[in-house]
Amino acid sequence: MKHGKKYTDSLKTVDRTKVYDSLEACELCANNAKAKFDETVEVHIRLGVDSRHADQQVRGAVVLPNGTGKTVRTLVFCKEDKYEDAKAAGADYVGGLDYVDKIMKENWMDFDVVIASPDMMGVVGRLGKVLGPRGLMPNPKAGTVAPDVAKAVTEAKAGKIEYRLDKTNIIHCPIGKASFGKEKLAENYETLLEAVVKAKPAAAKGQYLKSVTISSTMGVGIKCNTAKYGV
């Protein structure tokens, strides 16, 4: 695969045989983000688990202290008595069956996060085939099925992200924008890693954190040192 000059130049600044501490890795990543747009910085965590087994699933959510740098549009399904609370918390869209119909009939998808109160999951369940493949189906583990929808909206707007294993036992998560700078990125990185370590399944054997790589949208992958986590 042929890479452009910016990527090739960035590659020269990264020692591929070295594992970097989080602050140094975040600084390198931010400095090497040379695209004309503000690149997203992502962390890729390869775990020593087998996602085919239910007792080795790793999934959850965490609020990044510095947010993600992305404007999050929220759709809330709740009973009418909670409409005002959800709107006051900053929800972009609040409703019930009306939005189920809009999504089903118009293929409307102008939202990034779907939140539902538990008593609305019977209604939201009808959207499983639409929301599920897009990773938008509300889930208690991700904090998007919650009795307090206003709190869930506040957290989503503040930079709450969901992490979950893919089929290759890797978690891919955004931790901010290159413009954040190394300190904010490193703080978000540490928060995510600590959450993933705490979520280690009891059934997981051997080394848990196999490798962690950080990269920007168009940038080079930088390997991170995970020794301090002891897993």
N, C-alpha and C positions, 0 to 999 in steps of 0.2 A: 504493500500500500504506500503510495507516494504522499508525503506530507508537505505542507507549505513552509515557507521560509520562517515564519514566526514560530511555528511548532518546532522546527529544527533548531532554531536559536534557543528556544526554551529548554530543549532537550540537553543542550550543552551545560546548562546551569544546574542540572539535577544529577547527582551521583546515584546511578541505578543499583549500586551494590550496598548502599547505605540505607538504614532506617532512621528517619528523622523524628525528633520530638515534635509535639503538636504545634508549638509556637513557630518553630523554624519551618515546618511543613506548610503551615498556613501563610507564612510570609512569602515563601517561594511560590506558592500557588497563586497568591494575589498579584505578585510582581510579574508572573508569567502570563497573566490574563490580558492579552493584547488585542482582543477583538474590538470592533467599533461599538459594541454594546456592553453593558455591565454583566459580565459572565456570572452564572450561578456556580457556586462551589459545592461539590458533592462529595460525600464520603461513601466508600464501598467497603463493607465489612464482610469478610468470608468467615463463616462459623464452622466449627467442628461438630455439626449436628446433621441429622438426616431428616429433611422436611417431609419425607414420605410418611413418617411416624407421627401420629397425633400428639404423643407425649414429648416430642422434640421440636414442636413449633415455637417460634419466637416472634411475638407480635405485641405491640403496645404503642403508646404515644407519649410524647414529652414536649413540654413548652420550652423552646429555645430562649435563653435570657435576652438575646438581641434580635429575636424575630428572624424571619427568612428574607426580608427585603421585598416580599411579594404581597400585593394586595389580594386578600382572600375574600372571595364572594361566597356568602353562606346562605343556604336554603334550609329553613327550619320547618319541620312538621310537628305541630302540637295542637292541643285543644285551644279553643278561642280565648279562654281565660288567661292563657300565657302569651297571647299575641303581643300585647304591649310590652311585656318584660323582654321578650326576644328582640323586638324592634329597638327598645331603649338600649339594649346591649350592643346594637349595631348590625343586627341581622339584615341582609339585603332583601330576602324574600321570606315571608311567613305564611303558612296556610295548611291545607289538608288535602282533601280529595281534588280540589281545584288544580293543585300543582301536579298531582298524579296524572290527571287528564291531560294537562298541558305537555308533560313530558312524553306520555304515551302517544298522543295524537299529533303533536307538533314537532316531536323529537327535540324539544327545547332543553338545552344543556348549558345555560349561561351562569354556571355556579362552579365552585371549586371544592366545597365541603357541604355534605348533607348531614344535618343534625336532626334527631327525632326523640321525642319523649317516649318512654316505654309503651304507653297506652296507644301510641300511633303506629307501632310496628306491624300491626295487622294490615293497615292501609299501605304502608311503605313497602311491605313484602311483595306487593304486586309489581314493584319496579325492579325486583331482583335481577331479572334477565338483562335489564338496561343498565342499572347502576353497578351490578356485581363485576362484570368484565372490565369496567373502568376504574375499579377500586374505590367506588364512591358509596357503597352500601354502608349505612350506619352500623356501628359495631360497639358493644359495650367496652371491649378491650381497648379500642381506640378513643374511648370517651365521647363518641358521637351518638350513642344512645344514652341519654341522661335525663333524670327527673328534672334537674335544674338546667333548662335549655339556655337560659340567659348566661349562666356561668360557662357553658360549653361554647357559646358564641364568642364570649370575651376571650377565652383561651385560644380559639381558632384564629381570631383576629390578631392576637398577641404573638403568634408564631408557633402554634402547636403543630407538630408534625407526627405523622404515623410512621412507624417502622415495622416492616414485616419481611420474612424470608421469601425469596423467589425460589423457583424450582432447582436452582443450582446452589442453594444454601448461602446466598449472598443477600445482604441488606443494602439497598441503595437509598441514600437520604440527602436532601439538600440541607446545607447548614448556613446559607446566606449568600451574599453577593461579594464579588471580588473587591468592590469599593468599601466594604466593611472595615478592611484592614486586619492585620494579623491578630490583635488582641481580641476583638469581638468574634472573629472566626474561631479562634482557639477556644474561647469560652463556650461557644455553641458546640464545638467538636467534643469537648470534655463532657458536657451535659448529655449529649447523645450517647457517647461511649459508656458513661456510667449507667445510663438507663438500660442499655443493651446487656451490660454485664450483670446487672441486677435481675434481668429477665432470663438468665441462664436456666434452662430446664433441668430438673433433678435427674432426668434420664440421660443427659448429655455426659459422655465419657471422654477422657483424654483432653487434649488441648481445645479450648473453647474458641478463643480468638485466633484463628488461623493466620489472617493477614488483614491489614487495614490500609487502604489507599485513598488519598485525597486528590481531587483534580477539579479544574474549572471546566466549563462547557467545552472549550476548544483547546484546553491545555493538556499538559503532560501529567501522567499519574505519578504521585509521590508516595513512597512507602513510609508508613508511620510506625514508630516504636510502641509496642503494646505491653512491654515487660512490666510496667508499674501496676498493671491491672491484675497480674498474677493468675490469669486464667488462659 
